[in-house]
Amino acid sequence: MNGQRSVVLARLRPEYAPPDRPPEVHAYRVDHVMWMAPCGDTVNPDEVEIVKPFTGTPCPRCWMLAALATDVPLVSRAELETTPPSPELPAVSPADVVVESSDAMLLYAPSWRERVVHYAHPKAPTQKYGRSGTVVAGLCGEIGWGPHTRPPVDWPMCSECVQIVSVGIS
């Protein structure tokens, strides 16, 4: 696992699930012996089936804890509606990195909360959100809006997405 924790979306197999409700999808941190979700649920890997993003009934606690897991401070609506300050971090400009997958150019998925741009695979599953929004998982697993063909001006690229792209994607 090269020092990084892997996370999978999984739910109990029907024979292990409670009979009175559908099995919930948890975000399990992968360990060799037991898998543990942010909500505290632990399972034996043989008792679960791995599912694709946006599949099944999400565990409310895992979902909320995942949304709150970032250490990035929340921003107010007024801050979102004003022009963001230029980033202080040394960042790779989206125009500096051009990467093509086997099928098409990678797309962009800006994350308004962290104010970074994630790379999104053109075939990544999307999910409608709100009245007119669409969300997509970036290469790093974080959720962003889009996908879009152009990134927001002056926003830094997600360093994890850049690292994944430099190693290569399938």
VENNOR-V867445 format. One line per field, one symbol per residue. burial: # if it has 9 or more other C-alpha atoms within 8 Angstrom, else .. A space follows every 50 residues. Layout:
burial=???
This chain:
burial=.......######...#.....########...#####....##..##.. #......##..##.##............##............##...... #....######...########.....#....########..######.. #...####..##.##.....
